[in-house]
Amino acid sequence: MKRLFFLLFLVSAGAQEALAQDESAPLKQLSGEVAFKDGNPVVSALIYIKENGKSAYTGEKGEFILENLKPAIYNVIIQPFGKDEIKITSDLRYSSDVLQIQLQEEEDFALEDVIIKSKSKGRLTKEKGYSVEVVSTKELAIQSLGATEILDRSAGVKIRQSAGLGSDINFNLNGLSGNSVRVFIDGIPIRNYGKAFSLSSIPPSMIERIEVYKGVLPGDLTEDALGGGINVILKKENKNSLTAAYTFGSFNTHQADVQGNYYHEKTGINTQLSAFYTYTDNNYDVSGDNVYVVNPQTGKVKYVTAERFHDSFESKGIKADIGVRDKSWADELTLGLLYSDIKNDIQTGATMDVVYGNRRSERDTRMINLRYSKEDLFTKGLTANTFTSYSQTNRKVIDTVPVMYNWYGEIIRDQNGNPVNWNNSGGEAGRSTLANNNEKNLANRTGLSYEFVENHYLKTNFFYNQFTRDVDDPELPKAENELLDTRFLSKSIWSFTYEAAFFDEKLTTTAFFKNYQQKVELTDLKKNNNNIITEINYDKSINNNGYGLALSYEITPKILLMSSAEKAIRMPGTFELLGNTSENVLPTYDLKPEKSNNVNLGASFGPFVYKKHRLKADVNFFLRDISDMIVRGISSNITDKYGFENLGKVRSTGVDVELNYNYNKRFNLTANFSNFNARYNLQYDDYISEYVYYKDRLRNAPYLTLNTYAEYKFPNVLKEGNDLNLNYNFGYTHEFFRNWESLASKGKAYIPTQAIHSIGLNYSMMNQKLTIGVNAKNITDQQVFDNWALQKPGRAFYLKLTYKAI
């Protein structure tokens, strides 16, 4: 608390000093025009000043103006809509400035006869040396696609989903999955936002871009990620805007979202409001070895094609932010509020052998957060940012009906017509429960960056997260319920980074060090053979260090080499340590942290432009040498419950390749290929016996994927300004074994090869204000499986309407 008061005092003092300096200097303005070579104006191009965050958009004549600027030399970024950004320098120390910017045929810009090559955000990020892919949602937001589907098309990324819309999602990144891959929203762990505000429910229209870091995570993000991270950057617009969208589709699916932004340039007040709603019955057909009914009279098994009958999902959420931007004392000061809610039926357990007809869960999350950032705090070159959030989640599990159901949705009855119960405990997945988990999350991320010499930075980042869970279950005996104790888990991570550029910024180097600490405290209950309940106390602390290095070298403006390496640590998460009763996950308190030596070596080529042709390519080779990998255990055949376990040693090598081709800005083709070879690498157990599955591929893990996306734009269809877009996507996942391939000599269970074809059509009218999108997914109706042969939806159709009022 003393540190917090001290930080607030420093911020207040710096704000007063900066404000006093600002009032004593005459203010300048930056204005100008952006036009094409033929003289036509460039409309809606973003003009952004890096030093103070001020921005504006060009008007109908390509004009723009930025006022009330302190005398200084500024780095100005120009981002035309749909094109790469450029950087120029403007000197406002003595007078205002007027810029005349011209866009050339080859997407280069001429300013006073000087050609300036543009660089995209993806290119600028890669120049730091990390293996990173930047996914833009701008073009795909009008399609009936979720953020997870867009990510699933990226090189090296495989989304593992347990069922239909709203079901659990696992991210597989270069062979590593689960919590080994961390997901962020604007640099904050997504788990703090609650499950309803997840990548499954966030509309792509709310997202500016998604950064996918493979293997090595920058110190700026400050998390314990073993396989990399996915950072979702939400839109932050310094303009007034209003967008609404509605989707209707198969399985009685309804999705609606609305986003509005209000920005007052003179005062800097900025208000954003986003809301979304999702509902689906998820009543798609399933079939296969795990879908059958049993005749109670004869015991004969009949394999059937059945409809999921107890799998509805509903989520809603609202996010509001109000604050100020572009002030002398703050680039941004924003207060945010979030509410989200989920209600979902539970159709199956960990596998499809067990069918539920009454079990369900509910949860709601409330969150408040405060964000502050300022460049040149106290002194030039010092940048500070901090984000603090507090959230509270109530998670309920309702399971009080013990009767068994079959895949026809019928209650299973014995020969006398009486319902057959799963057990004598009163519930479908165990004993009867109305468990209410009250979970509280407090998090803070604070970062400082100081440019002590030009292009040389020292950075430090601190992250603290405290998680508590209180459990109350009125279905338990009173004495046992009163013994349930609070689960407490906290972790803190420090990172220190040195970043520098040499040789006219051709060589960029980044070195970092990280310290990880975690503490777990709880009391659990255990019954002995005489049904006597005893308390077991757990108090465990973890302290580990990690470090890494990232390098990039620009051989030519078209060829960039990148390399990165890290000793990475990933501590067990709350889900793995403490379990999750709503999803049949058992607690595993003795899990060890994962450790890995990660190496990337890659290159980026292009864009190469020849007349109307444009080609880019990226390739990345990687190595992951992992010890104590945390994986999901095999489910119990009796209870259908599972826990997590440390797997010993795993070694994964592989390659990602991605190609992008564009013709005449109308036809676009993107293709990527990923192949990774993750194998169990521990030869002997504690008794010097060789593991049967030594050198086997990692079980239940895809290892070869391919994605191809093609689209063609037809401008001015039926009317001037109305555009038609046709698109096609092909996704391929090669077959893989559900268990170790060395176990069992024949009849091994495997996930079959999957080749999924999807097509779409989008028609924009009214000056791009209204867009109608139609998508057909999995048009060949192929069976799609994932974790442990859990089947996902087949062929589906969706209609989406998007309207931009402003």
Secondary structure, 3 states (H helix, E strand, C coil): CHHHHHHHHHHHHHHHHHHHHHHHCCCEEEEEEEEECCCCECCCCEEEECCCCCEEECCCCCEEEEEEECCCEEEEEEECCCCCEEEEEEECCCCCEEEEEEECCCCCEEECCEEECCECHHHHHHCCCCCEEEEECCCCCCCCCCHHHHHHCCCCEEEEECCCCCCCEEEEECCECHHHEEEEECCEEHHHHCCCCCCCCCCHHHEEEEEEEECCCCCCCCCCCCCEEEEEEECCCCCCEEEEEEEEECCCEEEEEEEEEEECCCCCEEEEEEEEEEEECCCCEECCCCCEEECCCCCCEEECCEECCCCCEEEEEEEEEEEEEEECCEEEEEEEEEEEEEEEECCECCCCCCECCCCEEEEEEEEEEEEEEECCCCCCCEEEEEEEEEEEEEEEEEECCCECECCCCCECECCCCCECECCCCECCCCECECCEEEEEEEEEEEEEEEEEECCEEEEEEEEEEEEEEEEECCCCCHHHHHCCCCEEEEEEEEEEEEEEEECCCCEEEEEEEEEEEEEEEEEEEEECCCCCEEEEEEEEEEEEEEEEEEEEEEEECCEEEEEEEEEEEECCCHHHHHCEHHHCECCCCCCCCEEEEEEEEEEEEEEEEECCEEEEEEEEEEEEEEECCEEECCCCCCCCCECEEECCEEEEEEEEEEEEEEECCCEEEEEEEEEEEEEECCCECCCCCECCCCCCECCCCCCEEEEEEEEEEECCCCCCCCEEEEEEEEEEECCEECCCCCCCCCCCCEECCEEEEEEEEEEEECCCCEEEEEEEECCCCCCEECHHHCEECCCEEEEEEEEECC
